[in-house]
Amino acid sequence: MTDPIADYLTRLRNAIQAKHRVVEIPASNVKRDITKILFEKGYILNYKFVEEGPQGSIMIALKYDPVNKVNAIKKLIRISTPGLRQYVGYKEMPRVLNGLGIAILSTSKGVMTDKEARNLKVGGEVLCFIY
């Protein structure tokens, strides 16, 4: 697999399309950080890190609206790919849906959202947009 973050986003997207409650994803440090951000921002219901096998996995409980059965995540877009990396400084930080969505960045201070990176005045690689 050449792009594990794109695989992570695709597994989430497929589970949302199929209306699954839980999705299992192979773990890595970046995927763990992205999962923590999604939980903190309210896009997923819960998560659990399972330390089985050489790699481990992440169990993610998806969040749905009880009335309409609509998922909290509308769209997942991969921005920076292994073939074309997208780097931005803190002054050129993208705003997703005029601040309603989040951009997840990999910076020198760790994986964080666009708002946190703007406040810390650090730039980095734009991994994905979520709204």
N, C-alpha and C positions, 0 to 999 in steps of 0.2 A: 504494500500500500504506500503510495507516494505522498498522499495528503491526509493525515489522520484527522485534522480539524474539519476538513470537508466531509469525511466519513462520519464524524460526530454529528455535524449539522444535518446530514442526510438521514441518519438513523432517527434523529429527533423529528425531522420533517415527515418521514414515512410513518412513524408511530402516531403523529398527530393526524395525518390523513386517514389512518386506519382506526382512529378513535381508541387507541390502546390507553390503558391506565398507567402502565409501567413499561419502561424501555431499559434494556441492558446494553451498556456500551463498554468496550475495552478501555481500561484506564491508562492515563498518562498524567504527568504533572500539569501540563497546560489544560487538559480536559477537566481535571479536578478544579483548577482555578476558574475556568469558564462556568462550570456547574455551580460553584459557590456564588459567583456573581449573579447567575440566573435566579438562584434561590433568594439572595438578598434583595433583588429588584422585583421579586414577586412573579416571575414568569413560570416557575415550576412550584409544585406543592411541597415536595421533599426530595431528599437524595440520600443515598447510603453507599459508602465505599466498601466493596467486598474484596478482601485480600485472599483470593484463592488462585492457585496456579502461579505461573511465573510473572504475569502482568497484573492480574487483578481486574476488577470491573467496577463500573458505576451503575447503580440502580437508580433511575430517575422516575419519580411519580409525577405525571403530568397534571397540570391544573386546568380544570374545565369550569365554565359557568354552569351552575346547577339548573338554571331555567332554560337557557338556549342550547346548552351542550356545546358551546363554542370555546375553543382553547384560548388561553391567555396569550400565546405566541401566534401572531398573525403571519409573520414572514421571517425567515432566516436567510441572510445573504452573505456568502463568503466573498470577501474583498481581496485580500492578499493571498496569492497562490504561490506554490513553489516556483513556477515559471515566471511570475511577474509579482515581485514583492511591492507592496504599497506602504511607503513610509511618510509620515507627516510630522511637522513640528507642532508645538502646542498652539501657535498662533493660527495655523491652518487646520485645526482640528475639525473634523466633520460633525455636523449636527444632523441627527437622524429624525426625520419628521418634525423638524423645528423644535427638538428637545423632547418629544414624546417617546421616542425610541432610544436605544443605546447603541453605541459603537464600542466594541471590545478591542482593546489595544494590548500589545505585548511591549512593555517598556523596560528600561533599565532597572526600574523599581518594582517589576513584577507585572502580572496581568491585571488590568484595571479597566474601568469604563472611561469614556471620553471626558465626562465631567470631572472625575477624580484626576485624570492626567492634566486637564486644563488648570485645576486648582494647584497641583504640584508643579506646574510649568515644565512638564516633560513631554517629549514626543515619542513616537515609536511606530511599530508596524500595526496597521489596522487589520485585525483578524476578520471581524465580521460585523454586520449590522443586525440588530434584532428589534422587532417591533410587533 
